[in-house]
Amino acid sequence: MTSPAASSPPRWTTPDGQWTEPDLHLFPQDGHRYEIVDGSLHVAPPEPESHEALVRAVVTTLRAAAPPGWWVCDRLGVEIGQSNLVPDVTVLRPRSSGAIWCDPADVALVVEVETSATRRFDRLLKPSLYAEGGIPAFWRVEPGRLSPVLRTYELGAARYRAQHSIEGAEPVKLDAPYPVRVAPAAWI
């Protein structure tokens, strides 16, 4: 006969110091997004299906235009200093390492699809960390009145500069990370 303590799930404790990448493996795959920012844990709630549909649409658009050797991934981690971030979409250059936590030098573009729970994180904190990592392009997809709005940014001197604000069904050609036509209204 087993004792009650033997049948209970294992318990874990918080780290003695800062959170690190191995600590993220302690969490269940429950839909929450677990990330580390400068050694501190950040947890976002599970996203609604509308968010997931937008992520899938952005991935499909980017994959359709990707030159040979480029990779378009959803929820691939990026390790930047003491931070482990999980963008909604990551575009990797050819000959990238393929590691679970990729090097920002391999990343050509990160995309965040904003929700009310992630708005400040996606607008303020994550872009500053992506810029610190030297990722050359950042896109943010925001909810719009009639369709999503795509805002594109290019890395300048240590921060992102706004490039485009795109809305509607008319395709717009972008050059980064590679030539691609986007029509945000088609994503819903």
C-alpha positions in Angstrom: 0.0 0.0 0.0 1.3 3.5 -0.8 1.3 6.3 1.6 -0.7 9.5 0.7 2.6 11.4 0.4 3.9 8.9 -2.2 0.8 9.4 -4.4 0.7 13.2 -4.3 2.2 15.2 -7.1 5.8 16.4 -6.7 6.1 19.8 -5.2 8.5 22.4 -6.5 9.8 25.5 -4.9 10.9 28.8 -6.3 14.6 29.3 -7.0 16.8 30.7 -4.3 17.9 33.5 -6.7 16.8 34.6 -10.1 14.7 32.5 -12.4 16.6 30.8 -15.2 15.7 28.9 -18.3 15.8 25.4 -16.7 13.1 26.6 -14.2 10.7 27.1 -17.1 10.6 23.3 -17.6 8.9 22.9 -14.2 5.7 24.4 -15.5 2.9 22.4 -17.1 1.9 22.9 -20.8 -1.4 24.5 -19.7 -1.8 27.4 -22.1 -0.2 30.0 -19.9 2.9 31.7 -21.3 5.9 31.5 -18.9 8.7 33.9 -19.6 11.7 35.3 -17.7 12.5 39.0 -17.8 15.9 39.9 -16.2 15.6 36.9 -13.9 12.0 37.5 -12.9 9.1 35.2 -13.8 6.3 36.6 -16.0 3.1 34.6 -16.6 0.4 35.5 -19.1 -3.0 33.8 -19.1 -4.0 31.5 -21.9 -4.9 33.4 -25.0 -8.4 33.3 -26.6 -9.0 31.4 -29.8 -9.2 34.7 -31.7 -5.6 35.4 -30.8 -4.5 31.9 -31.8 -6.3 32.3 -35.2 -4.4 35.6 -35.8 -1.1 33.9 -34.9 -1.9 31.0 -37.4 -2.7 33.6 -40.1 0.5 35.6 -39.6 2.5 32.3 -39.7 0.8 31.2 -42.9 1.4 34.6 -44.6 5.1 34.6 -43.6 5.7 31.0 -44.5 4.1 31.4 -48.0 6.6 34.2 -48.8 9.7 32.7 -47.1 12.7 32.0 -49.3 14.3 28.6 -49.1 16.1 28.0 -45.8 14.1 30.5 -43.7 12.0 29.2 -40.8 8.7 30.7 -39.5 7.8 29.3 -36.0 5.1 30.1 -33.5 6.2 30.3 -29.9 9.9 29.6 -30.3 11.8 31.0 -27.4 14.5 33.7 -27.7 17.2 34.0 -25.1 18.4 37.5 -24.5 20.8 37.9 -21.6 19.0 37.1 -18.4 15.7 37.0 -20.3 13.8 34.1 -22.0 11.0 35.4 -24.1 8.4 33.6 -26.2 7.2 35.7 -29.2 4.0 34.7 -30.9 5.9 34.3 -34.2 9.7 34.1 -34.8 11.4 34.2 -38.2 14.8 32.6 -38.3 17.5 33.2 -40.9 18.9 30.3 -42.9 21.5 28.2 -41.1 20.1 29.0 -37.7 21.1 26.8 -34.8 17.6 25.2 -34.4 18.0 25.4 -30.6 14.9 25.4 -28.4 16.0 28.8 -27.0 17.4 30.5 -30.1 20.1 33.1 -30.2 18.8 36.6 -31.2 21.5 36.7 -33.9 19.6 34.0 -35.7 16.3 35.9 -35.6 15.3 38.3 -38.4 11.8 39.2 -37.1 9.6 38.7 -34.0 5.9 39.3 -34.0 3.6 39.9 -31.1 -0.2 39.6 -31.4 -1.6 41.9 -28.7 -4.4 41.2 -26.3 -5.8 43.2 -23.4 -3.8 41.0 -21.0 -0.5 41.5 -22.9 -0.8 45.1 -24.3 1.7 46.8 -22.1 4.1 43.9 -22.2 3.9 43.7 -26.0 4.2 47.5 -26.5 6.8 48.5 -23.9 8.9 45.7 -22.4 9.3 43.1 -25.0 10.3 45.5 -27.9 13.0 47.0 -25.7 14.4 43.5 -24.9 14.2 42.5 -28.6 16.1 45.7 -29.6 18.6 45.0 -26.9 19.1 41.5 -28.5 19.7 43.2 -31.9 16.7 41.7 -33.6 16.4 43.8 -36.8 12.6 43.8 -37.2 9.6 43.7 -34.9 5.9 43.5 -35.8 2.9 44.1 -33.5 -0.6 43.1 -34.5 -3.2 45.1 -32.7 -7.0 44.7 -32.6 -8.6 47.3 -34.9 -12.2 48.5 -35.2 -12.9 46.5 -38.4 -9.7 44.4 -38.9 -6.4 43.9 -37.2 -3.7 46.6 -37.5 -0.1 45.6 -38.3 2.5 48.0 -37.0 6.1 47.3 -38.3 9.3 48.5 -36.7 12.9 48.5 -37.8 15.9 48.5 -35.4 17.7 51.8 -35.4 20.3 53.0 -32.8 19.4 50.6 -29.9 15.6 51.0 -30.3 12.9 50.4 -32.9 11.6 53.0 -35.3 8.1 52.8 -36.6 7.9 52.0 -40.3 4.4 51.1 -41.3 0.8 51.0 -40.0 -1.2 48.7 -42.2 -4.9 48.0 -42.0 -7.6 46.6 -44.3 -7.8 44.2 -47.2 -5.5 45.8 -49.7 -2.2 43.9 -49.8 0.9 46.0 -48.9 4.4 44.9 -49.9 7.0 44.8 -47.1 10.7 44.2 -47.6 11.6 42.9 -44.1 12.5 40.2 -43.2 12.1 39.3 -46.9 9.6 40.5 -49.6 6.1 39.7 -48.4 2.6 41.0 -49.1 0.3 41.5 -46.1 -3.4 42.3 -45.8 -4.4 42.3 -42.2 -8.2 42.1 -42.9 -7.5 38.7 -44.5 -6.2 37.4 -41.1 -9.7 37.3 -39.6 
